[in-house]
Amino acid sequence: MTLDTAVALVIALALLGANLPFVNERWLALWPARGGAKPLWGRLAELVVLYLLIGAAALGLEQHLGQIYPQGWEFYAITASMFLTFAFPGFVFRYLARR
C-alpha cells in the first residue's frame, strides 16, 4: 500500500465514521438501540469512540508504512476538529433538515 492510498483510506474512513452515528439507529452500526432511537448524548459518545477507533487504524497504517512519528496535543486537537467537521452533514441530516 502506498502512502497516497493510505491517506485516502484514512480520510474515507473518517468521513464514514463521522457520519455513521447520525444516519443509523444502531450502536456502532451493530446493536439495535432500545426504544428505537438513540439520544444525542449517545450519538456524541459514539462519535468519540469512532474517532478513537479510526485514529487507531491510522496509527496501524502509519506503522505499516514506516516508523510512527510522535505527535503533540496540537495534532489531536486538529484531527478532532476535522472529525467534527466531517460529522456536520450527518448532524444536519438528523437534526436540522426539514422532514
C-alpha positions as CSV (number, residue, x, y, z in Angstrom):
1,M,0.0,0.0,0.0
2,T,1.4,3.4,-1.0
3,L,1.3,6.5,1.2
4,D,-1.3,8.1,-1.1
5,T,-3.6,5.1,-0.8
6,A,-3.3,5.0,3.0
7,V,-4.1,8.7,3.3
8,A,-7.2,8.4,1.1
9,L,-8.3,5.3,3.1
10,V,-8.0,7.2,6.4
11,I,-9.9,10.2,5.0
12,A,-12.7,7.9,3.6
13,L,-12.9,6.1,7.0
14,A,-13.1,9.4,8.8
15,L,-15.9,10.6,6.6
16,L,-17.8,7.4,7.0
17,G,-17.2,7.1,10.7
18,A,-18.1,10.7,11.5
19,N,-21.5,10.4,9.9
20,L,-22.3,6.9,11.0
21,P,-23.8,7.8,14.4
22,F,-26.2,10.2,12.7
23,V,-27.5,8.1,9.9
24,N,-28.5,4.9,11.7
25,E,-30.3,3.9,14.9
26,R,-27.9,1.1,15.9
27,W,-25.0,1.4,18.4
28,L,-21.7,1.4,16.3
29,A,-23.9,0.1,13.4
30,L,-24.0,-3.3,15.2
31,W,-26.5,-3.4,18.1
32,P,-30.1,-2.0,17.9
33,A,-30.9,0.8,20.3
34,R,-33.6,0.3,22.9
35,G,-36.7,2.2,22.2
36,G,-35.8,2.6,18.5
37,A,-33.9,5.9,18.8
38,K,-30.5,6.9,20.2
39,P,-30.3,10.1,22.3
40,L,-28.0,12.9,21.3
41,W,-25.5,12.1,24.1
42,G,-25.3,8.6,22.8
43,R,-24.5,9.8,19.3
44,L,-21.8,12.1,20.6
45,A,-20.3,9.3,22.7
46,E,-20.4,7.0,19.7
47,L,-18.6,9.8,17.7
48,V,-15.8,9.8,20.3
49,V,-15.5,6.0,20.2
50,L,-15.3,6.1,16.4
51,Y,-12.7,8.9,16.5
52,L,-10.5,6.7,18.7
53,L,-11.1,3.6,16.5
54,I,-10.2,5.4,13.3
55,G,-7.2,7.0,15.0
56,A,-6.0,3.5,15.9
57,A,-6.5,2.4,12.3
58,A,-4.5,5.4,11.1
59,L,-1.7,4.6,13.6
60,G,-1.7,1.0,12.3
61,L,-1.4,2.1,8.7
62,E,1.4,4.5,9.7
63,Q,3.3,1.7,11.5
64,H,2.8,-0.5,8.4
65,L,4.3,2.2,6.2
66,G,7.2,3.0,8.5
67,Q,8.0,4.5,11.8
68,I,5.3,6.2,13.8
69,Y,6.1,9.9,14.3
70,P,5.4,11.2,17.8
71,Q,2.6,13.8,17.9
72,G,1.8,16.6,20.4
73,W,-1.6,17.7,21.7
74,E,-2.0,20.1,18.8
75,F,-2.2,17.2,16.3
76,Y,-5.0,15.6,18.3
77,A,-6.9,18.9,18.7
78,I,-6.8,19.4,14.9
79,T,-7.8,15.9,14.0
80,A,-10.7,16.0,16.5
81,S,-11.8,19.3,14.9
82,M,-11.6,17.8,11.4
83,F,-13.6,14.8,12.6
84,L,-16.3,17.1,13.9
85,T,-16.3,19.0,10.7
86,F,-16.7,15.7,8.8
87,A,-19.7,14.9,11.0
88,F,-21.6,18.1,10.1
89,P,-23.5,16.6,7.1
90,G,-24.8,13.7,9.3
91,F,-25.8,16.2,12.0
92,V,-27.7,18.4,9.6
93,F,-29.4,15.3,8.1
94,R,-30.5,14.1,11.6
95,Y,-31.4,17.3,13.4
96,L,-31.6,20.3,11.1
97,A,-33.2,19.0,7.8
98,R,-36.9,19.5,7.5
99,R,-38.9,16.3,7.1
